[in-house]
């Protein structure tokens, strides 16, 4: 793996891990609030869902992105997929914590995540054949 690929991979893994950390801290913050009178159980549930949903998708996509880089994917490809993943996961986290329906942030975040996942999966499958 070249330095440019490693740098791109490091950037997007680090930022996506940071997003997961921030979502976890949001859960902790809402748990403390819910123990007092100022907490809202519905807000805590949404925070938990945003964090949990991120945990469901991001690790496998990041592992796949790392394998793509090791297999020779360009730094540009890693930047496009890693950056898109970060943006759509932020959109999804914002959307899942809103009450209104339909929820365009959640929908774009969800569909975007699936598209990145499919791109990574198809690329890895084609590399394996």
The first five atom37 places (N, CA, C, CB, O) and aatype in JSON, in Angstrom:
{
  "aatype": [20, 20, 20, 20, 20, 20, 20, 20, 20, 20, 20, 20, 20, 20, 20, 20, 20, 20, 20, 20, 20, 20, 20, 20, 20, 20, 20, 20, 20, 20, 20, 20, 20, 20, 20, 20, 20, 20, 20, 20, 20, 20, 20, 20, 20, 20, 20, 20, 20, 20, 20, 20, 20, 20, 20, 20, 20, 20, 20, 20, 20, 20, 20, 20, 20, 20, 20, 20, 20, 20, 20, 20, 20, 20, 20, 20, 20, 20, 20, 20, 20, 20, 20, 20, 20, 20, 20, 20, 20, 20, 20, 20, 20, 20, 20, 20, 20, 20, 20, 20, 20, 20, 20, 20, 20, 20, 20, 20, 20, 20, 20, 20, 20, 20, 20, 20, 20, 20, 20, 20, 20, 20, 20, 20, 20, 20, 20, 20, 20],
  "atom_mask": [
    [1, 1, 1, 1, 1],
    [1, 1, 1, 1, 1],
    [1, 1, 1, 1, 1],
    [1, 1, 1, 1, 1],
    [1, 1, 1, 1, 1],
    [1, 1, 1, 1, 1],
    [1, 1, 1, 1, 1],
    [1, 1, 1, 1, 1],
    [1, 1, 1, 1, 1],
    [1, 1, 1, 1, 1],
    [1, 1, 1, 1, 1],
    [1, 1, 1, 1, 1],
    [1, 1, 1, 1, 1],
    [1, 1, 1, 1, 1],
    [1, 1, 1, 1, 1],
    [1, 1, 1, 1, 1],
    [1, 1, 1, 1, 1],
    [1, 1, 1, 1, 1],
    [1, 1, 1, 1, 1],
    [1, 1, 1, 1, 1],
    [1, 1, 1, 1, 1],
    [1, 1, 1, 1, 1],
    [1, 1, 1, 1, 1],
    [1, 1, 1, 1, 1],
    [1, 1, 1, 1, 1],
    [1, 1, 1, 1, 1],
    [1, 1, 1, 1, 1],
    [1, 1, 1, 1, 1],
    [1, 1, 1, 1, 1],
    [1, 1, 1, 1, 1],
    [1, 1, 1, 1, 1],
    [1, 1, 1, 1, 1],
    [1, 1, 1, 1, 1],
    [1, 1, 1, 1, 1],
    [1, 1, 1, 1, 1],
    [1, 1, 1, 1, 1],
    [1, 1, 1, 1, 1],
    [1, 1, 1, 1, 1],
    [1, 1, 1, 1, 1],
    [1, 1, 1, 1, 1],
    [1, 1, 1, 1, 1],
    [1, 1, 1, 1, 1],
    [1, 1, 1, 1, 1],
    [1, 1, 1, 1, 1],
    [1, 1, 1, 1, 1],
    [1, 1, 1, 1, 1],
    [1, 1, 1, 1, 1],
    [1, 1, 1, 1, 1],
    [1, 1, 1, 1, 1],
    [1, 1, 1, 1, 1],
    [1, 1, 1, 1, 1],
    [1, 1, 1, 1, 1],
    [1, 1, 1, 1, 1],
    [1, 1, 1, 1, 1],
    [1, 1, 1, 1, 1],
    [1, 1, 1, 1, 1],
    [1, 1, 1, 1, 1],
    [1, 1, 1, 1, 1],
    [1, 1, 1, 1, 1],
    [1, 1, 1, 1, 1],
    [1, 1, 1, 1, 1],
    [1, 1, 1, 1, 1],
    [1, 1, 1, 1, 1],
    [1, 1, 1, 1, 1],
    [1, 1, 1, 1, 1],
    [1, 1, 1, 1, 1],
    [1, 1, 1, 1, 1],
    [1, 1, 1, 1, 1],
    [1, 1, 1, 1, 1],
    [1, 1, 1, 1, 1],
    [1, 1, 1, 1, 1],
    [1, 1, 1, 1, 1],
    [1, 1, 1, 1, 1],
    [1, 1, 1, 1, 1],
    [1, 1, 1, 1, 1],
    [1, 1, 1, 1, 1],
    [1, 1, 1, 1, 1],
    [1, 1, 1, 1, 1],
    [1, 1, 1, 1, 1],
    [1, 1, 1, 1, 1],
    [1, 1, 1, 1, 1],
    [1, 1, 1, 1, 1],
    [1, 1, 1, 1, 1],
    [1, 1, 1, 1, 1],
    [1, 1, 1, 1, 1],
    [1, 1, 1, 1, 1],
    [1, 1, 1, 1, 1],
    [1, 1, 1, 1, 1],
    [1, 1, 1, 1, 1],
    [1, 1, 1, 1, 1],
    [1, 1, 1, 1, 1],
    [1, 1, 1, 1, 1],
    [1, 1, 1, 1, 1],
    [1, 1, 1, 1, 1],
    [1, 1, 1, 1, 1],
    [1, 1, 1, 1, 1],
    [1, 1, 1, 1, 1],
    [1, 1, 1, 1, 1],
    [1, 1, 1, 1, 1],
    [1, 1, 1, 1, 1],
    [1, 1, 1, 1, 1],
    [1, 1, 1, 1, 1],
    [1, 1, 1, 1, 1],
    [1, 1, 1, 1, 1],
    [1, 1, 1, 1, 1],
    [1, 1, 1, 1, 1],
    [1, 1, 1, 1, 1],
    [1, 1, 1, 1, 1],
    [1, 1, 1, 1, 1],
    [1, 1, 1, 1, 1],
    [1, 1, 1, 1, 1],
    [1, 1, 1, 1, 1],
    [1, 1, 1, 1, 1],
    [1, 1, 1, 1, 1],
    [1, 1, 1, 1, 1],
    [1, 1, 1, 1, 1],
    [1, 1, 1, 1, 1],
    [1, 1, 1, 1, 1],
    [1, 1, 1, 1, 1],
    [1, 1, 1, 1, 1],
    [1, 1, 1, 1, 1],
    [1, 1, 1, 1, 1],
    [1, 1, 1, 1, 1],
    [1, 1, 1, 1, 1],
    [1, 1, 1, 1, 1],
    [1, 1, 1, 1, 1],
    [1, 1, 1, 1, 1],
    [1, 1, 1, 1, 1],
    [1, 1, 1, 1, 1]
  ],
  "atom_positions": [
    [[0.85, -1.17, 0.0], [0.0, 0.0, 0.0], [0.9, 1.24, 0.0], [-0.97, -0.01, 1.23], [1.86, 1.33, 0.77]],
    [[0.58, 2.17, -0.88], [1.35, 3.41, -0.99], [0.97, 4.38, 0.13], [1.12, 4.07, -2.36], [-0.07, 4.24, 0.78]],
    [[1.84, 5.37, 0.34], [1.61, 6.35, 1.4], [0.3, 7.11, 1.19], [2.77, 7.34, 1.46], [-0.42, 7.36, 2.16]],
    [[-0.02, 7.46, -0.05], [-1.27, 8.2, -0.32], [-2.49, 7.37, 0.05], [-1.34, 8.62, -1.79], [-3.46, 7.9, 0.6]],
    [[-2.46, 6.09, -0.25], [-3.58, 5.22, 0.1], [-3.7, 5.08, 1.62], [-3.4, 3.83, -0.55], [-4.8, 5.15, 2.17]],
    [[-2.55, 4.9, 2.28], [-2.55, 4.76, 3.72], [-3.03, 6.03, 4.41], [-1.15, 4.4, 4.21], [-3.78, 5.97, 5.38]],
    [[-2.6, 7.18, 3.9], [-3.05, 8.46, 4.47], [-4.55, 8.64, 4.29], [-2.31, 9.63, 3.81], [-5.24, 9.06, 5.22]],
    [[-5.07, 8.32, 3.1], [-6.51, 8.44, 2.85], [-7.29, 7.51, 3.77], [-6.84, 8.13, 1.37], [-8.29, 7.9, 4.37]],
    [[-6.82, 6.29, 3.88], [-7.5, 5.31, 4.73], [-7.46, 5.75, 6.19], [-6.84, 3.91, 4.58], [-8.47, 5.66, 6.89]],
    [[-6.32, 6.23, 6.64], [-6.18, 6.7, 8.03], [-7.14, 7.85, 8.32], [-4.74, 7.15, 8.31], [-7.79, 7.87, 9.37]],
    [[-7.24, 8.79, 7.4], [-8.12, 9.94, 7.58], [-9.57, 9.5, 7.78], [-8.03, 10.89, 6.39], [-10.21, 9.9, 8.75]],
    [[-10.08, 8.68, 6.88], [-11.49, 8.33, 6.92], [-11.8, 7.33, 8.02], [-11.93, 7.78, 5.6], [-12.89, 7.37, 8.59]],
    [[-10.88, 6.43, 8.33], [-11.1, 5.55, 9.47], [-11.14, 6.37, 10.75], [-10.0, 4.47, 9.56], [-12.02, 6.19, 11.59]],
    [[-10.18, 7.28, 10.91], [-10.14, 8.11, 12.1], [-11.39, 8.95, 12.27], [-8.94, 9.01, 12.05], [-11.94, 9.02, 13.37]],
    [[-11.84, 9.59, 11.2], [-13.03, 10.45, 11.3], [-14.3, 9.64, 11.55], [-13.19, 11.27, 10.02], [-15.16, 10.08, 12.3]],
    [[-14.41, 8.47, 10.93], [-15.6, 7.64, 11.17], [-15.59, 7.06, 12.58], [-15.68, 6.51, 10.14], [-16.64, 6.91, 13.2]],
    [[-14.4, 6.73, 13.1], [-14.3, 6.27, 14.49], [-14.66, 7.41, 15.43], [-12.87, 5.74, 14.79], [-15.34, 7.2, 16.43]],
    [[-14.21, 8.62, 15.12], [-14.55, 9.79, 15.93], [-16.06, 10.01, 15.96], [-13.83, 11.04, 15.39], [-16.62, 10.34, 17.01]],
    [[-16.72, 9.85, 14.82], [-18.17, 9.98, 14.78], [-18.83, 8.96, 15.72], [-18.7, 9.8, 13.34], [-19.76, 9.3, 16.45]],
    [[-18.36, 7.73, 15.69], [-18.9, 6.7, 16.58], [-18.7, 7.09, 18.04], [-18.24, 5.34, 16.3], [-19.6, 6.91, 18.86]],
    [[-17.52, 7.64, 18.35], [-17.24, 8.1, 19.72], [-18.21, 9.21, 20.12], [-15.78, 8.59, 19.83], [-18.77, 9.17, 21.22]],
    [[-18.42, 10.19, 19.24], [-19.32, 11.3, 19.56], [-20.75, 10.82, 19.75], [-19.27, 12.35, 18.45], [-21.46, 11.32, 20.63]],
    [[-21.18, 9.86, 18.95], [-22.52, 9.3, 19.13], [-22.62, 8.56, 20.46], [-22.87, 8.35, 17.96], [-23.66, 8.61, 21.11]],
    [[-21.55, 7.89, 20.87], [-21.54, 7.2, 22.17], [-21.61, 8.22, 23.31], [-20.27, 6.33, 22.31], [-22.32, 8.0, 24.29]],
    [[-20.89, 9.32, 23.18], [-20.93, 10.35, 24.21], [-22.31, 10.99, 24.29], [-19.87, 11.42, 23.93], [-22.75, 11.39, 25.37]],
    [[-23.0, 11.09, 23.16], [-24.37, 11.61, 23.17], [-25.29, 10.67, 23.94], [-24.88, 11.79, 21.73], [-26.19, 11.14, 24.64]],
    [[-25.08, 9.37, 23.82], [-25.87, 8.41, 24.59], [-25.61, 8.6, 26.08], [-25.54, 6.95, 24.17], [-26.55, 8.65, 26.88]],
    [[-24.34, 8.7, 26.46], [-23.99, 8.88, 27.87], [-24.61, 10.17, 28.41], [-22.45, 8.9, 28.05], [-25.17, 10.18, 29.51]],
    [[-24.5, 11.25, 27.65], [-25.07, 12.54, 28.06], [-26.58, 12.41, 28.31], [-24.79, 13.62, 26.99], [-27.1, 12.9, 29.3]],
    [[-27.26, 11.74, 27.39], [-28.71, 11.58, 27.54], [-29.08, 10.62, 28.66], [-29.32, 11.1, 26.23], [-30.14, 10.75, 29.26]],
    [[-28.21, 9.65, 28.95], [-28.47, 8.75, 30.08], [-28.42, 9.52, 31.39], [-27.46, 7.59, 30.11], [-29.27, 9.34, 32.26]],
    [[-27.41, 10.38, 31.53], [-27.31, 11.19, 32.74], [-28.51, 12.11, 32.88], [-26.01, 12.01, 32.74], [-29.05, 12.28, 33.97]],
    [[-28.94, 12.71, 31.75], [-30.1, 13.6, 31.8], [-31.36, 12.83, 32.16], [-30.28, 14.32, 30.45], [-32.22, 13.35, 32.88]],
    [[-31.49, 11.6, 31.68], [-32.72, 10.84, 31.93], [-32.82, 10.37, 33.38], [-32.79, 9.65, 30.99], [-33.9, 9.99, 33.83]],
    [[-31.7, 10.37, 34.11], [-31.74, 9.99, 35.52], [-32.33, 11.11, 36.39], [-30.34, 9.64, 36.02], [-32.82, 10.86, 37.49]],
    [[-32.29, 12.33, 35.86], [-32.89, 13.46, 36.58], [-34.24, 13.79, 36.0], [-31.97, 14.69, 36.53], [-34.79, 13.05, 35.19]],
    [[-34.76, 14.9, 36.42], [-36.07, 15.34, 35.96], [-36.03, 15.95, 34.56], [-36.66, 16.33, 36.93], [-37.06, 16.06, 33.9]],
    [[-34.85, 16.36, 34.11], [-34.76, 17.07, 32.83], [-34.65, 16.13, 31.63], [-33.58, 18.0, 32.84], [-34.65, 16.59, 30.49]],
    [[-34.55, 14.83, 31.86], [-34.34, 13.89, 30.77], [-35.61, 13.47, 30.08], [-33.64, 12.68, 31.28], [-36.69, 13.46, 30.67]],
    [[-35.47, 13.13, 28.81], [-36.59, 12.67, 28.0], [-36.25, 11.26, 27.52], [-36.88, 13.64, 26.8], [-35.29, 11.09, 26.77]],
    [[-37.02, 10.25, 27.94], [-36.73, 8.88, 27.52], [-36.73, 8.71, 25.99], [-37.74, 7.93, 28.14], [-35.97, 7.9, 25.46]],
    [[-37.57, 9.44, 25.3], [-37.62, 9.34, 23.84], [-36.33, 9.86, 23.22], [-38.82, 10.12, 23.28], [-35.85, 9.29, 22.23]],
    [[-35.76, 10.92, 23.78], [-34.5, 11.47, 23.28], [-33.36, 10.47, 23.53], [-34.18, 12.83, 23.96], [-32.5, 10.28, 22.67]],
    [[-33.37, 9.84, 24.69], [-32.36, 8.82, 24.99], [-32.47, 7.66, 24.0], [-32.5, 8.31, 26.44], [-31.46, 7.18, 23.5]],
    [[-33.68, 7.23, 23.74], [-33.88, 6.12, 22.8], [-33.36, 6.48, 21.4], [-35.37, 5.75, 22.72], [-32.75, 5.64, 20.74]],
    [[-33.6, 7.69, 20.96], [-33.11, 8.12, 19.64], [-31.59, 8.17, 19.6], [-33.69, 9.5, 19.29], [-30.98, 7.8, 18.6]],
    [[-30.98, 8.64, 20.7], [-29.52, 8.67, 20.77], [-28.94, 7.26, 20.71], [-29.05, 9.38, 22.06], [-27.94, 7.02, 20.03]],
    [[-29.58, 6.34, 21.42], [-29.14, 4.94, 21.4], [-29.28, 4.36, 20.0], [-29.94, 4.1, 22.41], [-28.4, 3.64, 19.53]],
    [[-30.39, 4.66, 19.34], [-30.61, 4.16, 17.98], [-29.58, 4.71, 17.01], [-32.01, 4.51, 17.51], [-29.09, 3.98, 16.15]],
    [[-29.25, 6.0, 17.13], [-28.27, 6.61, 16.23], [-26.9, 5.95, 16.41], [-28.16, 8.13, 16.49], [-26.23, 5.64, 15.42]],
    [[-26.5, 5.73, 17.66], [-25.21, 5.09, 17.93], [-25.22, 3.63, 17.47], [-24.87, 5.18, 19.42], [-24.3, 3.17, 16.8]],
    [[-26.26, 2.91, 17.84], [-26.36, 1.5, 17.5], [-26.39, 1.26, 16.0], [-27.58, 0.89, 18.12], [-25.76, 0.33, 15.5]],
    [[-27.12, 2.11, 15.3], [-27.2, 1.96, 13.85], [-25.84, 2.21, 13.21], [-28.25, 2.91, 13.27], [-25.47, 1.53, 12.26]],
    [[-25.11, 3.18, 13.73], [-23.76, 3.45, 13.22], [-22.86, 2.24, 13.44], [-23.16, 4.7, 13.91], [-22.09, 1.87, 12.56]],
    [[-22.97, 1.63, 14.61], [-22.16, 0.46, 14.95], [-22.52, -0.73, 14.06], [-22.35, 0.08, 16.43], [-21.67, -1.57, 13.77]],
    [[-23.76, -0.81, 13.62], [-24.17, -1.92, 12.74], [-23.49, -1.87, 11.38], [-25.68, -1.89, 12.56], [-23.14, -2.91, 10.82]],
    [[-23.31, -0.68, 10.85], [-22.84, -0.54, 9.47], [-21.36, -0.19, 9.33], [-23.65, 0.48, 8.79], [-20.67, -0.78, 8.5]],
    [[-20.88, 0.74, 10.1], [-19.57, 1.34, 9.84], [-18.4, 0.37, 9.97], [-19.36, 2.48, 10.79], [-17.53, 0.38, 9.09]],
    [[-18.32, -0.47, 11.01], [-17.12, -1.32, 11.11], [-16.87, -2.21, 9.89], [-17.24, -2.18, 12.32], [-15.74, -2.29, 9.41]],
    [[-17.89, -2.88, 9.39], [-17.68, -3.77, 8.25], [-17.3, -2.98, 6.99], [-18.94, -4.61, 7.98], [-16.49, -3.45, 6.19]],
    [[-17.89, -1.8, 6.83], [-17.54, -0.98, 5.67], [-16.1, -0.5, 5.77], [-18.51, 0.23, 5.55], [-15.38, -0.49, 4.77]],
    [[-15.67, -0.1, 6.97], [-14.28, 0.35, 7.14], [-13.29, -0.78, 6.93], [-14.1, 0.94, 8.52], [-12.22, -0.57, 6.36]],
    [[-13.62, -1.99, 7.38], [-12.75, -3.14, 7.13], [-12.65, -3.38, 5.63], [-13.28, -4.41, 7.85], [-11.57, -3.62, 5.1]],
    [[-13.78, -3.31, 4.95], [-13.78, -3.48, 3.5], [-12.97, -2.41, 2.79], [-15.2, -3.48, 2.97], [-12.25, -2.7, 1.84]],
    [[-13.09, -1.18, 3.26], [-12.32, -0.08, 2.68], [-10.82, -0.32, 2.88], [-12.74, 1.28, 3.31], [-10.02, -0.06, 1.98]],
    [[-10.45, -0.81, 4.04], [-9.04, -1.14, 4.29], [-8.54, -2.24, 3.37], [-8.86, -1.56, 5.74], [-7.43, -2.16, 2.85]],
    [[-9.35, -3.26, 3.18], [-8.97, -4.34, 2.26], [-8.85, -3.84, 0.82], [-9.98, -5.49, 2.33], [-7.97, -4.26, 0.07]],
    [[-9.76, -2.93, 0.44], [-9.67, -2.34, -0.89], [-8.34, -1.6, -1.06], [-10.84, -1.39, -1.15], [-7.68, -1.74, -2.09]],
    [[-7.96, -0.82, -0.06], [-6.7, -0.07, -0.14], [-5.52, -1.02, -0.21], [-6.56, 0.86, 1.07], [-4.58, -0.79, -0.98]],
    [[-5.55, -2.09, 0.57], [-4.46, -3.08, 0.53], [-4.39, -3.79, -0.81], [-4.64, -4.1, 1.65], [-3.32, -4.2, -1.25]],
    [[-5.55, -3.93, -1.46], [-5.6, -4.59, -2.76], [-5.24, -3.65, -3.9], [-6.97, -5.18, -2.99], [-5.17, -4.07, -5.05]],
    [[-5.01, -2.36, -3.59], [-4.55, -1.44, -4.61], [-5.52, -0.37, -5.06], [-4.16, -2.19, -5.77], [-5.26, 0.33, -6.04]],
    [[-6.65, -0.23, -4.35], [-7.58, 0.85, -4.71], [-6.85, 2.19, -4.58], [-8.87, 0.83, -3.8], [-6.02, 2.36, -3.69]],
    [[-7.15, 3.11, -5.45], [-6.47, 4.4, -5.44], [-6.84, 5.2, -4.2], [-6.82, 5.2, -6.71], [-7.88, 4.98, -3.58]],
    [[-5.98, 6.14, -3.85], [-6.27, 7.04, -2.73], [-7.54, 7.83, -3.01], [-5.08, 8.0, -2.48], [-8.31, 8.11, -2.1]],
    [[-7.76, 8.19, -4.28], [-8.97, 8.93, -4.64], [-10.22, 8.1, -4.35], [-8.92, 9.33, -6.14], [-11.21, 8.63, -3.83]],
    [[-10.18, 6.83, -4.67], [-11.32, 5.95, -4.39], [-11.57, 5.85, -2.9], [-11.08, 4.56, -4.98], [-12.72, 5.89, -2.46]],
    [[-10.51, 5.72, -2.13], [-10.64, 5.65, -0.67], [-11.23, 6.95, -0.13], [-9.27, 5.35, -0.01], [-12.08, 6.93, 0.75]],
    [[-10.77, 8.08, -0.66], [-11.3, 9.38, -0.23], [-12.79, 9.5, -0.57], [-10.51, 10.52, -0.89], [-13.59, 9.94, 0.26]],
    [[-13.16, 9.12, -1.77], [-14.57, 9.23, -2.18], [-15.47, 8.37, -1.3], [-14.73, 8.83, -3.67], [-16.48, 8.85, -0.79]],
    [[-15.1, 7.11, -1.13], [-15.95, 6.2, -0.34], [-15.9, 6.53, 1.15], [-15.53, 4.76, -0.57], [-16.94, 6.52, 1.81]],
    [[-14.72, 6.82, 1.68], [-14.6, 7.15, 3.1], [-15.3, 8.46, 3.44], [-13.15, 7.24, 3.5], [-15.97, 8.56, 4.47]],
    [[-15.15, 9.46, 2.59], [-15.8, 10.75, 2.81], [-17.3, 10.66, 2.68], [-15.26, 11.78, 1.85], [-18.05, 11.24, 3.47]],
    [[-17.74, 9.92, 1.68], [-19.19, 9.73, 1.5], [-19.77, 9.0, 2.7], [-19.48, 8.94, 0.2], [-20.84, 9.36, 3.19]],
    [[-19.07, 7.98, 3.18], [-19.55, 7.25, 4.35], [-19.71, 8.18, 5.54], [-18.59, 6.1, 4.71], [-20.73, 8.14, 6.22]],
    [[-18.72, 9.02, 5.79], [-18.8, 9.94, 6.92], [-19.99, 10.89, 6.78], [-17.5, 10.75, 7.05], [-20.75, 11.08, 7.74]],
    [[-20.16, 11.47, 5.62], [-21.25, 12.43, 5.4], [-22.61, 11.76, 5.57], [-21.14, 13.06, 4.01], [-23.48, 12.3, 6.24]],
    [[-22.79, 10.61, 4.96], [-24.11, 9.96, 5.05], [-24.4, 9.44, 6.45], [-24.21, 8.82, 4.05], [-25.56, 9.39, 6.87]],
    [[-23.36, 9.05, 7.18], [-23.59, 8.61, 8.56], [-23.95, 9.79, 9.46], [-22.34, 7.89, 9.1], [-24.76, 9.64, 10.38]],
    [[-23.36, 10.96, 9.2], [-23.74, 12.15, 9.96], [-25.19, 12.51, 9.64], [-22.8, 13.35, 9.63], [-25.98, 12.79, 10.55]],
    [[-25.54, 12.49, 8.36], [-26.93, 12.78, 7.98], [-27.9, 11.81, 8.65], [-27.09, 12.71, 6.45], [-28.95, 12.22, 9.15]],
    [[-27.54, 10.54, 8.65], [-28.41, 9.54, 9.27], [-28.53, 9.79, 10.77], [-27.88, 8.14, 9.02], [-29.63, 9.7, 11.31]],
    [[-27.43, 10.09, 11.44], [-27.47, 10.34, 12.88], [-28.34, 11.55, 13.21], [-26.04, 10.55, 13.43], [-29.09, 11.53, 14.19]],
    [[-28.25, 12.58, 12.39], [-29.1, 13.76, 12.59], [-30.56, 13.37, 12.34], [-28.68, 14.93, 11.65], [-31.45, 13.71, 13.13]],
    [[-30.79, 12.67, 11.26], [-32.16, 12.31, 10.89], [-32.84, 11.39, 11.88], [-32.16, 11.66, 9.56], [-34.02, 11.57, 12.18]],
    [[-32.12, 10.41, 12.39], [-32.73, 9.42, 13.28], [-33.13, 10.05, 14.61], [-31.77, 8.25, 13.52], [-33.97, 9.52, 15.33]],
    [[-32.51, 11.19, 14.93], [-32.83, 11.86, 16.2], [-33.92, 12.92, 16.04], [-31.58, 12.5, 16.78], [-34.26, 13.6, 17.01]],
    [[-34.46, 13.06, 14.84], [-35.57, 13.99, 14.61], [-36.88, 13.22, 14.65], [-35.41, 14.73, 13.27], [-36.92, 12.02, 14.39]],
    [[-37.93, 13.92, 14.97], [-39.24, 13.28, 15.12], [-40.06, 13.3, 13.84], [-40.01, 13.94, 16.23], [-40.98, 12.5, 13.68]],
    [[-39.76, 14.23, 12.93], [-40.66, 14.4, 11.8], [-40.53, 13.29, 10.76], [-40.41, 15.75, 11.14], [-39.45, 12.74, 10.53]],
    [[-41.65, 12.98, 10.15], [-41.71, 11.99, 9.08], [-42.43, 12.61, 7.91], [-42.41, 10.68, 9.55], [-43.41, 13.32, 8.14]],
    [[-42.05, 12.4, 6.69], [-40.85, 11.65, 6.3], [-39.59, 12.41, 6.71], [-40.83, 11.39, 4.79], [-39.6, 13.63, 6.87]],
    [[-38.52, 11.67, 6.86], [-37.28, 12.23, 7.35], [-36.22, 12.2, 6.25], [-36.8, 11.46, 8.6], [-35.59, 11.16, 6.03]],
    [[-36.02, 13.31, 5.55], [-35.08, 13.3, 4.42], [-33.63, 13.03, 4.84], [-35.15, 14.61, 3.69], [-32.89, 12.38, 4.11]],
    [[-33.22, 13.54, 6.01], [-31.84, 13.28, 6.46], [-31.61, 11.79, 6.7], [-31.53, 14.08, 7.74], [-30.62, 11.22, 6.26]],
    [[-32.55, 11.18, 7.41], [-32.44, 9.75, 7.69], [-32.47, 8.91, 6.43], [-33.54, 9.32, 8.62], [-31.73, 7.94, 6.3]],
    [[-33.35, 9.29, 5.5], [-33.48, 8.53, 4.26], [-32.22, 8.63, 3.41], [-34.68, 9.02, 3.47], [-31.71, 7.62, 2.92]],
    [[-31.7, 9.85, 3.24], [-30.48, 10.04, 2.45], [-29.31, 9.33, 3.14], [-30.16, 11.55, 2.28], [-28.49, 8.7, 2.47]],
    [[-29.24, 9.43, 4.47], [-28.18, 8.76, 5.21], [-28.22, 7.26, 5.07], [-28.24, 9.12, 6.66], [-27.19, 6.61, 4.9]],
    [[-29.42, 6.71, 5.13], [-29.58, 5.26, 5.01], [-29.26, 4.76, 3.61], [-30.99, 4.85, 5.39], [-28.48, 3.82, 3.45]],
    [[-29.84, 5.39, 2.61], [-29.6, 4.96, 1.22], [-28.13, 5.18, 0.85], [-30.53, 5.74, 0.24], [-27.53, 4.34, 0.18]],
    [[-27.56, 6.3, 1.29], [-26.15, 6.56, 1.02], [-25.24, 5.51, 1.63], [-25.76, 7.93, 1.53], [-24.27, 5.07, 1.01]],
    [[-25.56, 5.1, 2.86], [-24.78, 4.04, 3.52], [-24.85, 2.75, 2.73], [-25.28, 3.81, 4.96], [-23.84, 2.09, 2.51]],
    [[-26.04, 2.4, 2.3], [-26.2, 1.18, 1.51], [-25.42, 1.25, 0.21], [-27.67, 0.93, 1.22], [-24.83, 0.25, -0.21]],
    [[-25.42, 2.41, -0.43], [-24.68, 2.54, -1.69], [-23.18, 2.39, -1.48], [-24.99, 3.9, -2.34], [-22.5, 1.72, -2.26]],
    [[-22.65, 3.02, -0.43], [-21.22, 2.86, -0.13], [-20.94, 1.39, 0.18], [-20.8, 3.76, 1.08], [-19.94, 0.84, -0.29]],
    [[-21.81, 0.76, 0.97], [-21.61, -0.65, 1.3], [-21.61, -1.53, 0.05], [-22.7, -1.11, 2.26], [-20.78, -2.43, -0.07]],
    [[-22.53, -1.26, -0.86], [-22.57, -2.03, -2.1], [-21.32, -1.81, -2.95], [-23.81, -1.67, -2.91], [-20.79, -2.77, -3.52]],
    [[-20.85, -0.58, -3.04], [-19.62, -0.29, -3.8], [-18.44, -1.05, -3.23], [-19.32, 1.21, -3.8], [-17.66, -1.65, -3.97]],
    [[-18.3, -1.02, -1.92], [-17.19, -1.73, -1.27], [-17.34, -3.24, -1.48], [-17.14, -1.4, 0.25], [-16.37, -3.92, -1.83]],
    [[-18.53, -3.77, -1.28], [-18.76, -5.21, -1.42], [-18.5, -5.68, -2.85], [-20.19, -5.57, -1.02], [-17.81, -6.68, -3.05]],
    [[-19.02, -4.96, -3.82], [-18.83, -5.36, -5.23], [-17.36, -5.29, -5.61], [-19.67, -4.47, -6.18], [-16.85, -6.19, -6.29]],
    [[-16.68, -4.25, -5.17], [-15.25, -4.12, -5.47], [-14.46, -5.29, -4.86], [-14.7, -2.78, -4.94], [-13.6, -5.86, -5.53]],
    [[-14.76, -5.63, -3.62], [-14.05, -6.74, -2.97], [-14.35, -8.07, -3.65], [-14.41, -6.82, -1.5], [-13.45, -8.89, -3.83]],
    [[-15.59, -8.28, -4.02], [-15.97, -9.53, -4.71], [-15.24, -9.63, -6.05], [-17.5, -9.6, -4.93], [-14.71, -10.69, -6.4]],
    [[-15.22, -8.51, -6.8], [-14.53, -8.53, -8.1], [-13.03, -8.74, -7.93], [-14.79, -7.22, -8.86], [-12.41, -9.42, -8.74]],
    [[-12.45, -8.17, -6.87], [-11.03, -8.42, -6.61], [-10.77, -9.88, -6.27], [-10.53, -7.53, -5.47], [-9.72, -10.43, -6.61]],
    [[-11.72, -10.51, -5.6], [-11.56, -11.89, -5.2], [-11.74, -12.9, -6.33], [-12.51, -12.2, -4.13], [-11.27, -14.03, -6.24]],
    [[-12.42, -12.48, -7.37], [-12.65, -13.41, -8.5], [-11.49, -13.41, -9.39], [-13.9, -13.06, -9.29], [-11.49, -14.12, -10.4]]
  ]
}
